């Protein structure tokens, strides 16, 4: 491949030194390279964060999107470009990166591998969630990592009714519920006590957040299952408010009686893999702090 597009998290590469290094390196080898530069207009009003990606600006014929930042930047880029079906490679400028596999010290070697077509592509599953609200139209979105339902407002637990394929699974009294992909199993789900799943698997992991019980555990479901989570009533049947959050970014407010249906999406995100290091080796290094 020789046509590249670079997306940079300007907070992690403040002077764009690494971005410029990649741009100059690719140009010196006769490749086409377009850099997505952050503009002030890209700030999302009221959110305090930035859109590092604008899929409409990616030139036709682009063969690879290089994402500089951390896993969060790569997840945002993957969501924003999913309809372009262009493979992504993450360069880790953050801390604990599972998705962004290339470190700064290995950039030149990774770029050479891409130019020589020495890589593999890993299709990662996405979740599709549809939020059904009594006072609004259904809201649909995608998640590469997870879809989370959690409380809003006061610090108290909420009852969540969980169904799988229309059959009741359990009623959880908890801070919230996490439904994650295998890719997302090393994120929030892991912090909440969920299992680590191989990223190439086709599974859905359901994990309660701080459940008020001694027996609640994560449930690993088939990738073909459909999960429904309904926000229950509070104490004395008070109306409770919560949020459905997609990949920690898009939030949809819900209340008692509202629900979200979650299933595997037909779309996938293609992640480029350069290193021959296995997922188990990466996991081993991350777990011991390397």
JOKA-V254716 format. One line per field, one symbol per residue. ss: DSSP state (@ for helix, = for strand, . for the rest). phi: phi as a letter, one per 20 degrees, with the letter a starting at -180 (. if undefined). psi: psi as a letter, one per 30 degrees, with the letter a starting at -180 (. if undefined). Layout:
BEGIN
ss->???
phi->???
psi->???
END
This chain:
BEGIN
ss->..======........@@@@@@@@@@@@...=====...@@@=......=....@@@......======.@@@@@@@@@@.@@@...=====.........==@@@@@@@@@@@@....==============..========..======......=======..========.=====..@@@@.@@@@...........=======.........====...======...@@@...======...======...===============.....@@@@@@@@@...
phi->.bcccddcfffecgelffffgfgfffffdmeebddeefdgfffegmdmcceeccgfefffnfdbdeddqcffffffffffdgfeldfdcededededdeeeeegfdfffffffffeldbcddfdfddddcedcfdafgddbdbeeadcdbfcngebfcecedcclndfeaddebfrcddcegfffedggffenfeedgfefdbcddcfdlfeaedfcfdddffeedddcdfeeeflmffddbcdddlmcedcfcbgnfbcdcbfefecdedfcefefffffgfffffene
psi->lgjlkkkkjfffiegheeeeeeeeeeefgglkkkkjkkleffkjkgfglljfkjfffkkkfkfkjkjkbaeeeeeeeeefgeffhkkkkkjjgbcjkeejfklefgeeeeeeeeeghillkjkkllkkkjkkkfgllkkkllkedlkkjllkblilllkkkkljhfkkeljkjleakkjlleeffgbeeefggllkkkfflilkkkkkjhkilffkllkkllfflkkkkkkllakggkklkakkkjhgdkkjkllkfllkkklklfllkjkkkekgkleeeeeeeefgg.
END
